[in-house]
Amino acid sequence: MKGTVGELGEFGLIRELTSRLTTTPAVRLGPGDDAAVVSAPDRRVVASTDILLEGRHFRRDWSTAYDVGRKAAAQNLADIAAMGAVPTALLLGLVVPAELPVTWPTELMDGIRDECQVAGAAVVGGDVVRGDTITVAITALGDLRNHEPVLRSGAQPGDVVAVTGWLGWSAAGFAVLSRGFRSPRAFVEAHRRPEPPYHAGPAAAGLGATAMTDVSDGLIADLGHIAEASKVRIDLRSAAVDIPTQMHDIGQAVGVDPLQWVLTGGEDHAIVATFPPDVKLPARWKVIGEVLNPSAQPQVTVDGAPWHSTGGWDHFGADPAAEDAAR
């Protein structure tokens, strides 16, 4: 496909993007009208939204448009799964410069569509706007299927903490990319295209998870939200966390303890949850800690002690410019 977004025009771009979409049985009415219609058998809709800004959340010299699409969809669909819901639909808000080649937004849409198919959802509509900086805004919807949502506030002392999915892989991949390398490829791809375990969220709800979240800002940071909401202390066992040999090798090469990536590196979108101690967890879940009564205040500790190393993701942190340059 040749030409720019400006040459194709708004409605030409919309036609090109929507022509690439697939649907699911949950979609009663897709793109083309004033709004979409998505079935909600539970009569409650789980909704989440997120924004990716070029230069802050992705770089075109590191990631293809297809990569950005997969990542944008994944981080929103993971939020739905982390509530114990099944993803059903996704809406896209897209800001692009007029001089951008048409191939970029079309490949972006291919990535979003393909990630939706992995999660069992579909793109049902959106909007495109001209602007100076590429901005991808996603709203994801989900269905609880007659289950109660799994909140951050339900963890109880005595619960175990378990995780499924990758931890630290995206951060290790970022470390590789930031030094001008493209391998080990598995870690670079983990940064470009996270692979959330979507089905684990609803499955955890069925197993009786008391609290749950996806790991988007870092394991300690995200478990910190659960500790705060549940008014408990969560203690992690560092020896229980799997660190692959290649991650150790990367850490040695760049002078970083890989445990730092595992505990504070975000964007893997693993699912971490707390469960009653008598729940028999499937093999895909790894128990990495326990929930305790708070000593002084709700917090996350590692091997019984506070974790003082920096890390985790905060858009309005002490040095947002430095953080943003790293993402």
Disulfide bonds with the S-S distance in Angstrom:
none
